[in-house]
Amino acid sequence: DCDAVLIACASKYHAFYAEEAIKAGKHVFIEKPHAIDPAGCHRLTRLCELARQKNLSVVSGHESRYDVGYQEQAKRILDGAIGQIVAIQSMFLRAPYQTVARDPKLNETEYQFRWLSGDDVTQSLVHNLDRMRWILREENPTWCFGLGGRSTSFGEVYGDMFDNHSVVYEFASGPRLYALCQTRSNCYPNWDDLVMGTKGVCRWSACQIDGETKWRFEGPRNDAHTEEQRILIGSIRNGVPVNHGDTMIDSTLMAIMGQVACYTGQRVEWEQMAKADWQFEPKVETVTLAMDAPVKPDATGNYPLPKPGLTKFPA
């Protein structure tokens, strides 16, 4: 009897559940990351097109775009307030959200994370990457390379994720985006974007521009998480569907290509990822909580990790 489905579970399921909801005639809100592999992005493309055909809304959890301060800031950057963008430093540097000791009632599959949720470039940096695609006029990178691994976060409670990633994206229009994330305790924290242009610098989180133009957003800020739900509910009440497929799919794929670059240690091309259709095993259609876990800890309690230079994925 519901009108809409809000999808905010393990990220491996996001696109799969969203497609099933659209098939059932429901509007959907999809939390980020909307997918964790190329096959998931292709599924997003299909479901967004189906939603258009069925006059259903697909609202993205990339909430930065709904912040009125960020909207004004993006407008000024796009109007030339900092000149031509030369370079961007994007950061999502933090300690682990929390570490969870194993509940003896949970089986191995129920306790795990990375293969279900995509690691930290797709989980965290996707916010920064979506914002930067916004002010780069939705331009996609041509290629990227990445460095990543685990340096300090050892033990069962840290699962099978890397604890640091650095990704460098290159764009045909000229700028480079240096994107950094970590989940390490007692390390320098920062979750900002510094956008450097020929006429000034934008400090994204502060909503501030310095240079030839001096500006800072002084108006009241809204709650972007509330706004994204107002957009969804408003579209249903007004009968005017909203479809965020035009931005959310490419921002998601940009995060995935950065994650793959860190895992493999290889240069990754945008066209290579856009044509790929593989998904992280096990296939989402076959997963059950009672299944045998796809990865298991060793005798020290640590899980196997991707190995840059050795790990490979299908072309």
N, C-alpha and C positions, 0 to 999 in steps of 0.2 A: 504493500500500500504506500510505500515511500515515493517521494518525488526525486530524491537525490541520494547519492552514495558518497561519503567522504572516505577517501582511501589514505590511510596513514599507518600502514603496517610495515613489515619487513619489505625493503625496497624491491627485492626480486619479484614480488607479486604486483607491484603498482600498475604497470601497464597491462598485465594479464587481467587483473580484477577490473580495471577501468574498461577494457574492451568488452568484458562480459556484462558490465553494468550498462554500457551504451547499447549493446545488443538487446538488453532487457528493457530499453526505453527510459533509462534513468539519466538525469543530469549527474555530472561527477566533479568532485574536487580531488585533485591528485597532489599529495604532498611530494616535496622533493626528496631524493632524486626520483624523477619520473621513470627512470629505467637505469640499469647498471651495465648494459651491454648493447652491442649494435642491434641484435634481434629485438630487444625491448624497444629501441627507438623506431624500428620499422613497425612494430605493433602500435606505437603511439601515432605514427602517421596514418595507419589504417583506421584507428578508432576516432581520430580527430576528423577524418573525412566522413566516416559514418555518422558522427555526431552532426556534422553540417547537413547531411542528407536528411536526418531525422529531427532537425531543429532542437538539438539538445546542447546544453552548455558543458564545456570542459574548462575548468578554472584551475590555474596553476598555483602551486605553493611557493613560487619564487616571489616572496612577499615584498621584496625591496621595491618592486615596480609600483606598489600601491601606497608608498609613503609620500605624503604631499611635499615634504622637504626635498626628498630625492627627485621627485618629479620636476620641481622648479629648478633644481641644480642641473639635472640632465638637459632640460630645455636650454639653459644658459650655455652649457658646454656645446650643445649642438648648434647654437646660434653663434659660436665663435668666441666665447668669453676667455678661453685660455689658448686660443689660436689652434693650430694643427696639433693633434695629439702625437707625441713623440715616443713616450714610454709610459708604462703603467706598472706599479708595484702593488700587487694584491696579496693580502695576508689573512690567514685564519689560523693564528697561532694560539694554542690554548692547551691546558691540561686535559686529560680524559674527562668526558662529561661525568662519568662515574665508573668505578670498577665494581663488578658484581661477583661475589663469591658464589660458587656453584651451590644451588639448592639441591640437596640429595634427591628430591622428587623429580628433577629434570633429567631427561635422558640426554645423551651427547648431542643429538641433532637440535633439540630445543635450546641448548645452551650456546650454540655457535652464532657467528656474526658475519664475517667478511663475505662468504659465498652467498649470503642472504641479503646483504646490504651494501656491498660495493666499495668499501674502504673510504678513506677520508677525502680524496679529491672529489669523488662523486657525492659524498655526504655533505661536506663542508664548503670546499672551494667553489662548488657549483653556484652558490649565492654570488660570490665575487665575479665569477665568470659571466653570469647572466647580466649583472649590472654593467660590466665592461662592454659586452656585446651591445647593450642598449646605447651607450654613448659612442660606440664605434659604428652606429647606424646599422646594427644587426649583421655586421660583417663577420664571416667565419674565418678562423685562422687557416693558413695554407698548410702548416705543419707545426710540429712541436717535438721537443725532447724533454726528458725528465730524469731526475735523480730521486731515489727513495729507498727506504729500508727501515730497519729497527735498530736503535742505538741503546735505549735504556729501559724500555717497557717490556720486561721479560716475565713470564709466568702465565698460568692458566687464565687469570682474570683479564689479561690483555688480549686474549683471543688470538686470531690469526691475521691481524692488521699490521701494516707498517705504522711506525710512529712519527715519520717525517716524510714529506714530499716537496719537491721543487720542480715546477714545470715552466718551460719557456716557450711561449707561443709567438709565431711570426705571422704577420698579416700583409697581404699584398699592398695595402695602402701605405705601409711604412712602419707603423709602431710595433714595438715588441712588448709583450705582456709577461712579466715575471711573477709567477703565482706560487705562493709558499703556504704550506699548512703543516701543523704538527699537533700531536696529542701527547706531549711530554710534560710531566710535572716539574715545577721549580725552574722553568725556562721562560725566556722573555715572551710575554703575551701581547698580541696585537691582532685586531680583526678589522683592518681598515684598507682602503684603496687610496694610493697616491697617484693622481693622474697628472702627468707632466706634459705641458704643451709649449708651443713656441712663444706664447704671450703670458704664461702663468701656470700655476699649480693648483689643483683641486685636492683638498683633504676631504674625502668622501663622507666619512662618518660625522664630521663636524659640520657638513654642509657649508663649506667655506672655500672661497676662491681668492688667491693672492697673486698679484702681478699687475699688468696694465689695468685690469679690472679688480676692484676690491669689493667683495660681496660676502655676506653671511646670511643664511636663512634665519629670519627673526620671528616668523609666524608660528602659530601653534602647530604642533605635530600631531598626527593621527596615529592610531594603533593599526599598523599594516596587517597584522594577523586578523583583526576584526574586519578590516576593509575587504580582505579577500573573501570573507564569508558574506559580507553585504553584497558584493558583486555577484556571487553565486545565487543567493536568495533573491536579490533584486531581479536578476535575469529570469528567474522562474516566475515571480509574481507579475513582472511586466510582459512576459511572453516574448522577450527579445534575447535570444541565445547569445552567449559569449563563448568564444573559442580562442584559447591561448596557444593553439598549436603552432602558430606562426613564429613564436619566440621560444617556447619551452623545449621543443624537440631539439633544435640546434644547440641551445645552451647545454642541454643534457649530453648530447653527443660530444660537445667540446670537453666536458668534464671527463667523459669516458675515455677519449683519446689521450688525455693527460694521464689518467690512471694507467692505461695500457703502456704508455711511454715509460712510466716509472717502474712498472712490473718487468718490462722486457729490456729496458736500457737502450732501446732502439729509437731512431727517428720514426715518427708516425705521421703520415700524410692525412689530411682531411678527406680527400677523395677515397683513400684506402679504407677509412673507417666508414664513410657514407655508403660504400658498396658492400661492406662486410655484413654478414647475417648470422654470425655465430653467437651463441649465448654461453655464459658460464655454466658449467655442469654442476649439479644435475639439471636437466631441463625442467622448467617451471611446472609444466603439465604433469610431471611425474613425482613431484615432491610431496611427501607426507611426513608428519612429525614422528611417525613410528618407523621410518626408514632408517637403514644403517647410515651413520654419519659419513659424509663425503671426505672429511679430514678428521684426523684424530691426534691427540697430543702424544708426544714421545715420553720417555721415562722421566724427564725433568719437568713435565707439565706444559712444555711449549709446543705450539702448533707449527706445522710446516708453513713456510712463507714462499711467495714467488721469489725467484733469484734473477735479478737483472743480468743480462748477458746470456742466460741459459733458458729462462722461461720464454715460451713462444705461444702465440695464439694464431688461429687460422687467418689467412690473408683476407 
